Amino acid sequence: MKKILIGVLIITSFIIFTGCSKDSQNESSLDKILEKNNYIVVDVRTEEEYKENHVKGAVNIPYDQIDDNTKLDKNKTILVYCKSGTRSGIAYDTLKELGYDVLNLGAFDNVTLEKIS
């Protein structure tokens, strides 16, 4: 039993201290996508939120309007974001189910792409 517990502690410690976080993985993936320049940025907030500020070049499709009728280029990676990351998570799941290659950028304030106010 001690050996199992020690093994679990070692594995847990390795995971915690290696720095493998979702954010660092997203940043690495985003860098590769931006390098290829084959993407569409989608702001999934409301039209009002989009008008206040948004990522330069982003299109506005509120998350609850993404469905089978959504017309985005399936040959491009779709980058989604919202205010806090909740709606972009829902949009991510929906777009994945519809067959898109998607990356969830999460919260608008954390997005590092150029913004327009």
Number of C-alpha atoms within 10 A of each C-alpha: 6 7 8 9 9 11 12 12 12 12 10 11 11 12 12 11 8 8 11 11 10 9 12 11 12 15 14 11 13 18 12 11 17 12 10 11 11 12 20 18 20 25 28 28 23 15 12 8 15 21 12 9 12 23 19 12 14 18 15 18 18 19 24 13 11 17 13 10 8 11 8 13 13 14 10 16 21 23 21 31 30 27 18 14 19 14 22 27 21 17 27 26 14 18 22 14 12 15 9 18 17 21 22 21 26 22 17 21 12 12 15 10 14 9 14 13 9
